[in-house]
Amino acid sequence: MQILKSQSKIDWYAAGLKLLNIAGPIAGVSVIFFTAVVSYIETRPQNLPIQYKLTINNQTFYLEAANKTQELEKGLKWRNHLNTDRGMLFNLGREYNNVPFWMHQVKVPLDIIYLKNNLVTTIIRNAPPCQKNPCPIYYGVAATQVLELKAGASNIQVGQKLMIEPILKKL
C-alpha cells in the first residue's frame, strides 16, 4: 500500500518568498514617496499671519511674527520674494547676547536688525542669500527680538527706538 502525500501541505519558505516579491517593491516605493513628501513639506516657505505693524520714517512695514521654535528656525527660508513693505519679527522669548543669525536657504538679501526692548542694538545690512553650507553667521550684540526686512527697504539706524504695534484682529 502506498501513502499519498497531502496536497494541502504549505511550503512556508516559498510562500515567504512570494510575499517578499510582492511586499518588497511596495515598501520601497512607499519609502521613496514618503521621503519625497517630507522633503517637499520641509522646504516650503512658511507664511505666518501678519501680527505687527512698524511705522518709521514715513514708512509702514507689516510683520509676520515667528514665536515658536519651528517658526524661528524656518524664518524666511525658501521665499522667492519679499515685498518692500513686509518683514518678519523673531520673538526670542528672552534677552540673548551675541545672537547668531544666518541666511542658510534664504533666497533674498535681507537687513537683519537686532532689537533689545525695541531699541536697535545691531544692524547687518544687505546680508546675501546663502544656498550651501558653510554660510556666514551674523551676530547681534544683544536682542530680545530680531527684525528681518528686505535689504535696503528702510533707513533704520543703531540706537533708534522702534514702535512695533500689534495689529488687532477684526471681530
Secondary structure, DSSP 8 states (H G I E B T S, - for coil): ------TT---HHHHHHHHHHHHHHHHHHHHHHHHHHHHHHHTS-----EEEEEEETTEEEEEEEE-SHHHHHHTTTT-S---TTEEEEEEEEEEEEEEEEE-BTB-S-EEEEEEETTEEEEEEEEE--B-SSS--EEEEEEEEEEEEEETTS----TT-B--EEE-----
